[in-house]
Every structure is written in C-alpha cells, then in structure tokens.
Amino acid sequence: MPSPQRLATLRHYFPLTRWLSDYQRSDFISDLIAGMVVGVLLIPQGMAYAFLAGLPPQYGLYAAIIPLLIYALLGSSRSLAVGPVAIASLMVGSTIADATASGLGDPVSIAINLSLLVGTILICLRILQLGSIVNFMSHSVISGFTSAAALLIGVSQLRHLTGLAIPNDGFITDSLGFLLQHLSSINGITLLLGLLGLLVLWFCKAKLAGILSRSPLPDWLIQPLCRAGPMFAMIISILFVASSGLAQHDQIAIIGKIPQGLPVIGLISIDLQLWQQLLTPAILIALIGFLESVSVGTTLASRERERIDPNKELVALGAANLGAAFSGTYPVAGGFGRSMVNFASGARTTIASIIAALMVAITVSFLTPLFYYLPKAILGAVIIMAVLPLIDIHAFRASWTFNKADALTMFSTFIAVLTLGVELGILCGIGISFLLFIYRSSQPHIAVVGRVGNSQHFRNVARHEVTTDKHILAIRVDESLYFANTRFVEDFIRAQCASRREVEHVIMICNAVNFIDASALESLENLTLQLASEGVTLHLAEVKGPIMDRLQQTTFLQQLSPGQVFFTADEAMCALTKATAEGQPSKGQLS
Amino acid sequence: MPSPQRLATLRHYFPLTRWLSDYQRSDFISDLIAGMVVGVLLIPQGMAYAFLAGLPPQYGLYAAIIPLLIYALLGSSRSLAVGPVAIASLMVGSTIADATASGLGDPVSIAINLSLLVGTILICLRILQLGSIVNFMSHSVISGFTSAAALLIGVSQLRHLTGLAIPNDGFITDSLGFLLQHLSSINGITLLLGLLGLLVLWFCKAKLAGILSRSPLPDWLIQPLCRAGPMFAMIISILFVASSGLAQHDQIAIIGKIPQGLPVIGLISIDLQLWQQLLTPAILIALIGFLESVSVGTTLASRERERIDPNKELVALGAANLGAAFSGTYPVAGGFGRSMVNFASGARTTIASIIAALMVAITVSFLTPLFYYLPKAILGAVIIMAVLPLIDIHAFRASWTFNKADALTMFSTFIAVLTLGVELGILCGIGISFLLFIYRSSQPHIAVVGRVGNSQHFRNVARHEVTTDKHILAIRVDESLYFANTRFVEDFIRAQCASRREVEHVIMICNAVNFIDASALESLENLTLQLASEGVTLHLAEVKGPIMDRLQQTTFLQQLSPGQVFFTADEAMCALTKATAEGQPSKGQLS
C-alpha cells in the first residue's frame, strides 16, 4: 500500500489513477462499448489518414496504439480520443512532400523525426510555461485554417475517387484544373465505388439512427451501429472487390499487402539538418494539435462540469508524440470527430482509449491480410466524410455580423491557406490577425463626455443626456496610448479645441488607458505645450495606478503644470468649473 | 491680378505664396544668411553623402538643387532643409550594392529609379490618404534604427580615414575585424589628416562660438562662422594637399575630377524587373524619409507656434524626389542637422532653401575644379561628425526607466539593424514592436475593485481604501477582450471565484474594454455557463456604447441572464447588494 503522499503524487501525475479509485463495473462496460466503437472507427480512419500523410496505411494504425496508451495514463481529459487526425496528417503530408523533394530522407524517417520534434516542443512548452502561446492564434485564424485545410483534404482525395493521378501539390486550383482536363479519363468503376461509399457513410451518419430507432433493436446498440459506417463500407467493398476480380485486372486501386505485426520500438537517428528544416512545421503541428486537443477536451469536460488542465495536456500530448516517434510513426493529436464519438458512446475514462488501442493492436497483429482488397476509393470516401463537417461557413457568417475584423481574418486565412499552402497560410493568418488588432487600436474610439444627471458618472455626449461646461472639454480615449495611435489622439484633441474657441481646460479621462508608451508620452508632452500656447490647460483624470507609478518617474507631471492629475472625472469637473466660475479671466473675456 | 478664389487655391497648394504676402526686407536678409550658411554646409555634405550612397560626389550636389527648389514651392515647413541626408544615403547605398550585385544596372540608373519610386510612393500615400501609416513605426523603432544606422555610417567611413580597403558589406563586425587585422597597413598620412579634420570640425562646433563671443565680432556673424566648419576643413585640406604634392604620389586619396555643369533633366527608362527589386527599399526610404522630415518639421514649427501639414509634406517630398529622379540623382529627404542649422541661422521661409540651392548650382557650374585635391578623409570626417549626434544612448536610458518594452524594442531594432542589415533590421524592429504590444495586452492588468468612501467611484482594493461586499466580486479588466487575452481573463475570474467561496455575483466593469472580438465573446459565453454551474452570476457594467451595439446583435445578452448589464458599477453594486441583503438564499446559507 503506497503512502498517502505517494498516492497524491501518483494521482497528480496520472489522472487515470484518480478516476480508477471509484471505478465501477458499469463504468467499465461504458468504456468497453465506447472503446470498441472508437476502435471500429479508428481502423479505417487510421489507414486513411496515413494515406493523407503520404505514408503506407499501417503507420496510421501504429499511431493508434502506443500514443493512445500513453495519453490514457497522462491525459487530463476523460474522453479525448488521441491518435492520427486529419489536419495534422495533412500538415505532415505537406512537410514530408517538401522534405523528400529536398532529398532529406524517406517519408517514414521524416515522419518519425517530426513526431520526435512535436513531442519535444510540447514538453518544452510545458517546462518553459509557454502553453499560453496558443492564445495568440485567434479563434478566427483557426476557424479559417480548419475550413481551408478540410477543403484541401477533400480535394486531395479526389485522386482516389476518380483513379486519376491528380497532382497533389497543395494548390487547389492545380488539382481542380487537372481534374477538368482529364474528365474523360476518369475510372468509372472507381468513381462509382467511391460514390457508393460516400452514400453508405452518409446514410449511416444521417439516416440510420432514425430508421433503427423504429426497429426493435435496443437503444444502446443503435448508436454504435451508426458509428460503424466506415467499417461497414470497408467490409462491403472488400467483399465486392475480392469476389468481382476487378483488382486482378488493375481496374481498381487497392491497398494491397500490409505488413503484419506490432510496431517495433526503435532508436531514432539524429539529423540536425533535417531537424532545422522540420522545426517550423513541427512547431505549427504541435501548436495546432495542442490547440485542437485542448479545445475539444474543454468542450467535452464542460459538458460534464469538469475542467481539463492545459499543462497536463501539454505533457500528455508531448509524451504521446514521443511514443509515436519511438513506435516509428507520425504525430498524433486529439481529434474532433472521434472524441465526439467517444463521448457520445459513453466513455467514462481513458480506459476507453486503451480498449480502442487494443483493438487496433489486434488488427495490426493478425488481421491485416483481410484488408488486402480494400479499395483506396473507400478510404478516400472515409476521409471526405470525416472532414466535411470541418468546413464551417456558419462561423464566417456569424463573425461577419459581430465583428468584421474577425470575419476578415477568417476569410484571409482561408484564402491564404488555399493559395500559399498550409504552413505559410496559417502564419499569414496569424500576421493578419495581429495587424488588424493593431490597426483597430490605431484609430481608437474617442468620446466627448458629460455628466449624467447629477451623478458622478460621465458618458458620451452623443449617446446620453448629459450636461457639459463650454469652458471645459472632457474627453475619454477608449484605448491605451501608444505609438500607433498617438498622432490620431493628438489630432482629435487639437481639432476639438480648434472648433470650440471657449475651451480653457481639457480633461483627458484615462480610465480606458491601460498603458502609455514612450511615443505617447512624448506626444502628450507636445500636446501640453501646444495647448498651453493656445491658452488651454491639459488635465488628466482617472489615471490608473500602474501608469501613475510610471509617470511619476518622468518629468511629465512637472511639464503638465498648471494642469493637474485628478483622481476622478467628477473631481476634475467640480474643481475646474469652480475655477472658471470664480472669475479667472477666461479667454472669452480677454479677447 | 488673380481672383481671390484663385489666390486662395494658389496659397493652398503653394504655402510659399502665403508667406510672401507679408514678406519684408528683413525677412529676406534673414533668409539670405540662413540660405548661405546651409549652402556652405550643403556642399561638403552633399558630396560626402553621395559617397556614402556609392555614387560619384557630383550626384550629392545635383540632389541639392532641383529638389530644394521644388520643396521650397510646395513644402509647408518654413525651415525644413531638404536634400541629401545621411540615413537615406546609407539605405540607398545598401540598395545599390544589392542591386548591382544582382546585375540590375549601374549605380546611377538604380539611384534614379529609386528616386522615381520614392517620389511616386509618397504621392500615392497622399492620394490614398495613407500618410498615417508612418505611425506604425514607433518612436523606439526609429530611435534604435537611427542609432544603428549612424553607427554603420560612422564605421563605413573608417575606410576613408585609414586608407584601408575595409569591406563595406553592412556588417559592422566584418569591418571592425578587417580593421584590426590590417592595423599595420593603415595609411598614416590619411589617418592624420582625417583626425585633424575631425578636430577642426569638433572645434568649430563645440568651442568656436565660446571663443568668438569674447571677440569684437558682431553676433550675427559668429553663428555662421561656427557652422562653416566643414567648409573650413575642406578649404584647408585642399590647400594642404595641393601644395604638399602628396596626392601626386598616391599617398592620399583625393576626389579628383568632378564633371562641371548643372544636372540635365532627362527621361527615365522603365525597367519593371528592377522596380520589383527596388520596391521594398523604396517604401522604407520613403517612409523613413517622410517620418524624419515630418518630425523635424513639427519640432521646428512648434517652436514658432506653427504647424506643418503632413499631407502637404507628402506631396512636397514626393515632388522633390520626382525632381531628384528627373535631374538624374538619388532620393532626398528633410534632414535633421541642416534643418536645425537653417532654423538657428534665422530662416524665415523656404526662400532660404532657394538661396542654398542657388549656391550649390553655382558651385556645380563653375567651382568643381577647386575640389580636385579634396581628400576623401575629410569627407569621411564630415560624415562622422554629422552622424555622431544621431547615436542616442540617452533615449535608451530614458525609455528603460519609463517603459521596458520600449527600451527592448529600441535595443532589438538597434541590434537587428547592425546584424541583419538596414532593411531587414527595421522590418524586424517593427515586427518586434507589434509583438511586444500584443504580448503586453495578452496579460492585462486586472484589478479587484471596491467603493472609494461614499462616492460612486470604484478603485483597486490593493491601492486604495475601499469598501467591498463579500458576496460580490467586482473586477475591472484594463484591456480590450480579444483572442490573445481571453483565456488569461477567464482564468483570473475563475481563480478569484475559487478562492472566495461566498461570492454570488461577479461584476465585470468594462470601462477599459474598448472592443470584444469573436474569441472573447465565446469565452464570455463559456465563463457565464461555468460560473452559473457554480452558483455564481456574471454581470457586466459600464459597457461602452459601440460594444453594447454589437452585443445586442448576438444572443449573448440572453445567455447572460439572469446576469444583467448595468449602466454603472455603482448601480450594479447597489442593486446586487440590495438583492443579497434582502435574504435571497446565499450559497453560504444553502451549504
């Protein structure tokens, strides 16, 4: 029996041990069913995604064994389904294509090195406490990227559905152009098979549940049956191809021989030149994979009123990817589709993942000969059905109504990924989201404010019934003052003063000013001087503590004099109204 | 006599005509003196800067004739001295070196094309109303860039001061390394001459005024005499070299023959491939030149309680650069040093610039043979003395005390320019300033606030004496809510709620929230749900008009319910205090 302290440590590092402490028989049955459903989905998807990554199909299965077991031990999400996923596979595929073109090795060794780098990067992010770096990828960038990647993935599968050697260089126009030019050469049987596959998959996903619910089948069986669509499609197509003899006459492309046996844990040769080339894609794969896993994990956890721990996820996914590297395969992540299936099928803990991994292990060990006749067109259909829901037109429309900048970011990321490729596209999207953010804050909202009724509250004169004093101009700048907007703010205040000749005092209400940088400080100094030369005194009000601390280290407060820094806008208004009312010679009286 | 309307138009487009309407004889005398002082400075500087740009010396003089006349007509600054400037010359030099290395033509035709592009870009910026783009280059970036460029310029002149063929590839370490390796091969006479030149220049600049002020010379003569240091140094060195016969024995490098005559207005051949390569440097030269001109112009104008018009400056500088192109020379800008001299010498209008241009024109037409014996070491010394004041260590120290991020930007730009070159360096600096801005706003200041005394004012509990209610957590987020900080804010609020079990209401005071993007909206929706599941209600207060307009277009306000949006923090606090006091079952009572 371990000591309580050791137990706590164990539970801290291995969330599974915590869940097992009150694990019931019924939990296990739930996990068993969910695990089997996911396993049945994982086998076709694994093979299909390996294809997408430009690897032989067994590597997709290898990626669905050891990484799953590792995640099951370390992961903080009960129902996240880790393994080969569509988007990461696409990114791995484009990286492998680039790296092999530069003569940096064979696809498999590149994939292994990528896994190693992805795992290392994730664990480094944890050690350096930099997990929050994913926050810099905005929702809109990810959404635009995902839609574009899904479209690219869908189009890339047209080669398997048509039997045409469509160039797969990541440029959608090339692929579609080639398709249109070679319409007459399409392999009719392949196309038919592919379309039938799509039909079966769609039927299982969209219609089967409705039909079965009217049958005498028990409810707990209906859900798994509907999820097994890809497996049905595979089995039917294998039987059809094997019996028809179409494959023997090369009329249909099949998977062929898959080596039997579990992946062998191996050593990895270190190639610094290769790592240098793989570093950027590895960072992107790591970040996107982590982000997808955390967001799916958070969504599922919140449905059970639980939370996942992003730090634990960094470690768990990092270790899972190292596991992928040492079992000789390509990077993994938590996938959207299978996690949803896992959750919906009732997974209680990561035991479900262990069941799924065992099913895949059994398949790899004994059943690969059964897949000999599996047509590639069916794998293509499986991929297409898996990625279609990721194309999210609704998100674009929703963000257009709420925030044009978000919609613009989403759309430009989408276009950038389609035209510049996956890697450059997402970097572009991140850059655009940054630029738009800076652009927005470079033209801040500035309101002229007045007192609301008799309160101490000041609001925009254009929006509320407020009282103002014609000798006092109170403005509120709704942005921090920094290099990109100082001139804008300066110009606004100058223009306001120029159009209101009676103004003697300008109060700048700084409750929305969160910092002032060196450029803005200089601009304020200039503004103070220029206003003074026109007989106008600048005052500040509601300056925040951290800013005040810094201003006190400079000579600005002396330069501001006779202008003052008031604690509140109310105090400023009272003091200045009194001062002008007490018959200080106002500009108006002088001229 | 033109109609009043035409006169107004004339005055609008040609600020000089406005100033001439009350131009006095005394104004002309001031302009004449200032123009002659600037002219005397312009002749050696023009030749020296042409050198820096990798062009024969006469091109620096050409750049000081027609562009000055054009600016004199169109410019809105009375005392800005346009012409060849150090930093633009360095940038032109590095561009020319790159372009000639790529075999894109001879230095002069590249320089002419650069002028054409720079002029066109500036005028396009005016037409597209994009002049404010320069605001995106922060003060710190420009300061770091200027210091590094000045250092690069200084080091580049060591070849003229030592007579060594120091490689001038823009990498300071290469130059210094070469210098150290070849210390023994330094040309002693050249070095001596250069150091003497520096001594004379320094003496005229720093000491002469003090000595002359004690002499019987009239005051109006002292200032011009001190400014003529470069001219003195040139004349003395020419006399020395010509009489000593050193140049005949190749012991000292001299300027040699300069073609006599004014620049010929010519046509420019269009070379799209060249333009493509020159575009990025041209944009940077245009922006930096514009920024330098506007900031010098603004500084000088504010000393006379005037303002310059950035839009007019775009047109004036654009036209001046087109003038440079058609007179066959390289880009110009408003320079810091000569403008200061122009102002200090009493320039009243741009007539001073016309005088200076005429002096240069006379020199080019008749006096170039006099410069035959001018040693290059003296030109090097002139450049070094001109750029030394641009190395601004004080600015770095000042920004370090006020704002570490600014200091970091300045320092990294400085290092980037020195290590990556002028162009990439400044782009890097801009990128860093953007990233730091986003990084800063990704970890916003969040304050738990309470009521100040009996006022309606709420401030940070950590900084002020305030009263709070243990059932109500009022927080103020000092930043807009957007993708980079949503998780940070969410985590802060959750952590606060977790540590204060009695909290029933969270009021998020949004007076510093200037916008909410789609990522943040989703995060707020999640937060509302999660807090609700813990029995805590989220409320908003002081939401700004523009944000409220947008929120009303979404379903968020329904999701927030029973949470409310209060007009002020005060109202929120009153309403919620009353609600909890009225015996609504609080969490504490329930558990």
HADDOCK unambig.tbl for C-alpha pairs under 7 A between the chains (distance, minus, plus):
assign (segid A and resid 135 and name CA) (segid B and resid 483 and name CA) 6.34 0.50 0.50
assign (segid A and resid 135 and name CA) (segid B and resid 484 and name CA) 4.90 0.50 0.50
assign (segid A and resid 136 and name CA) (segid B and resid 483 and name CA) 6.69 0.50 0.50
assign (segid A and resid 136 and name CA) (segid B and resid 484 and name CA) 4.89 0.50 0.50
assign (segid A and resid 138 and name CA) (segid B and resid 483 and name CA) 4.95 0.50 0.50
assign (segid A and resid 138 and name CA) (segid B and resid 484 and name CA) 6.92 0.50 0.50
assign (segid A and resid 138 and name CA) (segid B and resid 519 and name CA) 6.65 0.50 0.50
assign (segid A and resid 139 and name CA) (segid B and resid 483 and name CA) 6.77 0.50 0.50
assign (segid A and resid 139 and name CA) (segid B and resid 519 and name CA) 5.29 0.50 0.50
assign (segid A and resid 399 and name CA) (segid B and resid 518 and name CA) 6.41 0.50 0.50
assign (segid A and resid 402 and name CA) (segid B and resid 550 and name CA) 6.03 0.50 0.50
assign (segid A and resid 402 and name CA) (segid B and resid 553 and name CA) 6.86 0.50 0.50
assign (segid A and resid 403 and name CA) (segid B and resid 517 and name CA) 6.44 0.50 0.50
assign (segid A and resid 403 and name CA) (segid B and resid 518 and name CA) 6.77 0.50 0.50
assign (segid A and resid 406 and name CA) (segid B and resid 517 and name CA) 6.92 0.50 0.50
assign (segid A and resid 406 and name CA) (segid B and resid 518 and name CA) 6.52 0.50 0.50
assign (segid A and resid 456 and name CA) (segid B and resid 456 and name CA) 6.29 0.50 0.50
assign (segid A and resid 478 and name CA) (segid B and resid 512 and name CA) 6.88 0.50 0.50
assign (segid A and resid 478 and name CA) (segid B and resid 514 and name CA) 5.59 0.50 0.50
assign (segid A and resid 479 and name CA) (segid B and resid 514 and name CA) 6.37 0.50 0.50
assign (segid A and resid 483 and name CA) (segid B and resid 135 and name CA) 6.34 0.50 0.50
assign (segid A and resid 483 and name CA) (segid B and resid 136 and name CA) 6.68 0.50 0.50
assign (segid A and resid 483 and name CA) (segid B and resid 138 and name CA) 4.91 0.50 0.50
assign (segid A and resid 483 and name CA) (segid B and resid 139 and name CA) 6.74 0.50 0.50
assign (segid A and resid 484 and name CA) (segid B and resid 135 and name CA) 4.90 0.50 0.50
assign (segid A and resid 484 and name CA) (segid B and resid 136 and name CA) 4.88 0.50 0.50
assign (segid A and resid 484 and name CA) (segid B and resid 138 and name CA) 6.89 0.50 0.50
assign (segid A and resid 511 and name CA) (segid B and resid 511 and name CA) 6.67 0.50 0.50
assign (segid A and resid 511 and name CA) (segid B and resid 512 and name CA) 6.06 0.50 0.50
assign (segid A and resid 512 and name CA) (segid B and resid 478 and name CA) 6.89 0.50 0.50
assign (segid A and resid 512 and name CA) (segid B and resid 511 and name CA) 6.05 0.50 0.50
assign (segid A and resid 512 and name CA) (segid B and resid 512 and name CA) 3.76 0.50 0.50
assign (segid A and resid 512 and name CA) (segid B and resid 513 and name CA) 6.92 0.50 0.50
assign (segid A and resid 513 and name CA) (segid B and resid 512 and name CA) 6.89 0.50 0.50
assign (segid A and resid 514 and name CA) (segid B and resid 478 and name CA) 5.59 0.50 0.50
assign (segid A and resid 514 and name CA) (segid B and resid 479 and name CA) 6.40 0.50 0.50
assign (segid A and resid 517 and name CA) (segid B and resid 403 and name CA) 6.41 0.50 0.50
assign (segid A and resid 517 and name CA) (segid B and resid 406 and name CA) 6.86 0.50 0.50
assign (segid A and resid 518 and name CA) (segid B and resid 399 and name CA) 6.33 0.50 0.50
assign (segid A and resid 518 and name CA) (segid B and resid 403 and name CA) 6.78 0.50 0.50
assign (segid A and resid 518 and name CA) (segid B and resid 406 and name CA) 6.48 0.50 0.50
assign (segid A and resid 519 and name CA) (segid B and resid 138 and name CA) 6.61 0.50 0.50
assign (segid A and resid 519 and name CA) (segid B and resid 139 and name CA) 5.23 0.50 0.50
assign (segid A and resid 550 and name CA) (segid B and resid 402 and name CA) 5.90 0.50 0.50
assign (segid A and resid 553 and name CA) (segid B and resid 402 and name CA) 6.82 0.50 0.50
